[in-house]
Amino acid sequence: MRFLLGMFLIFSQTFVLLAQPTHADINRVMAEINLLRTSGCSCGGRKMRPVKPVIWDQRLYQVSRRYALYMERHNHFDHRSLEGQDLGDRLEAIGYNWQKVGENLGFGYDDFYSVLEAWKKSPSHCRMLMDPDVTHMGLSKRGVYWAQSFSRPMEEYLADHDVATYD
C-alpha cells in the first residue's frame, strides 16, 4: 500500500509539472496584460504610451515553466541561473531564434493579480510589461516563484523589416 501511495504522489507531482494552463487562465492573464499595454500607464512616474498587445507563446511558456521550477528547486531567485544562463541562453537552448527578449520574475506572490500589481509598481518590471518591441509572452508559476518571458521572434522581425536573405 505504501508503494502505491508513493507512486501516486510521484505521479501527482509529475502531472502538476506537466500540466498546461487552461485556455481560460491564459485568456484571463493575457486580457490583463493587454489591457495594461493598450491603455498605457505610468512606470515610476514615467508616462508610458499605449502599445500593441502581446500574444501567448507556448515556447515562452515552456521556458518560463522550466525556469520557475529551476528557481524553486535551487532556492535561487535571479535572472541568471547558477550556471550563468539568462533568458536568451535558455531560449537559444530550445532553438528559439529571437530578436529581443525580456523577463519579469516574482517571488512570494500567491496569485497572478498580486504579482502583476507588484510588477506594475516596479519601474523596471513595468517598463518590461510596456515594451513596444516585444510581441510574444509566456508566464508560469511554481511554488512562490514566477517567471514571465517576453520576446520578439527573429522571423517576425525579419518579416516586418522585409530583410532580404541570400542562399
C-alpha positions, -999 to 999 in steps of 0.1 A, spaced: 0 0 0 29 24 8 43 17 -26 11 26 -43 7 58 -23 43 67 -31 37 61 -68 5 82 -67 24 111 -51 51 109 -77 26 107 -105 6 136 -90 37 158 -88 47 149 -123 12 157 -136 14 191 -119 47 198 -135 35 189 -170 1 205 -167 -8 232 -192 -26 263 -181 -62 262 -192 -74 284 -221 -95 303 -196 -64 310 -174 -43 321 -204 -72 343 -217 -76 359 -183 -38 366 -179 -35 379 -215 -65 401 -211 -50 418 -180 -16 422 -196 -30 435 -228 -55 459 -211 -25 475 -194 -5 476 -227 -33 491 -248 -43 516 -221 -9 529 -212 2 536 -177 29 553 -156 60 534 -147 79 550 -118 65 584 -128 73 580 -165 42 580 -187 41 550 -210 20 554 -241 -3 526 -252 14 498 -271 2 468 -292 -10 437 -273 13 407 -269 3 371 -278 7 340 -259 36 319 -270 38 282 -259 76 281 -262 79 311 -239 55 294 -215 77 263 -215 109 282 -209 91 302 -181 77 270 -166 111 253 -166 128 284 -151 102 288 -123 107 251 -115 145 256 -116 143 286 -92 121 266 -68 144 235 -68 175 255 -63 160 282 -40 175 307 -64 159 339 -74 178 357 -101 176 364 -139 208 343 -143 208 306 -134 235 293 -111 253 282 -143 252 318 -156 224 313 -182 200 341 -189 167 341 -208 184 345 -241 205 314 -234 175 294 -223 156 303 -254 186 295 -277 189 261 -260 155 252 -273 162 266 -308 141 297 -304 156 324 -327 149 358 -311 155 394 -319 146 408 -284 139 392 -251 130 404 -216 119 388 -184 100 396 -152 105 374 -121 84 374 -90 88 358 -56 63 352 -28 31 361 -46 2 337 -43 -18 347 -74 -13 364 -107 -31 396 -97 -7 401 -68 24 396 -88 11 418 -117 4 446 -92 40 443 -79 54 444 -114 33 475 -122 47 493 -91 83 484 -100 96 508 -127 118 483 -145 92 455 -144 65 479 -155 87 491 -185 91 454 -195 53 450 -194 50 480 -216 79 474 -240 66 481 -275 93 460 -291 81 427 -276 52 408 -293 50 375 -275 48 364 -239 47 333 -217 42 331 -179 44 304 -153 44 300 -115 60 272 -95 55 274 -57 63 311 -49 84 317 -80 70 335 -111 87 337 -144 73 359 -173 92 358 -206 88 383 -234 102 382 -269 101 394 -304 109 363 -326 136 369 -353 113 356 -381 87 383 -372 114 410 -371 127 399 -405 92 399 -420 84 433 -406 116 448 -419 115 430 -453 151 419 -449 164 400 -480 181 367 -473 206 351 -496 213 314 -502 
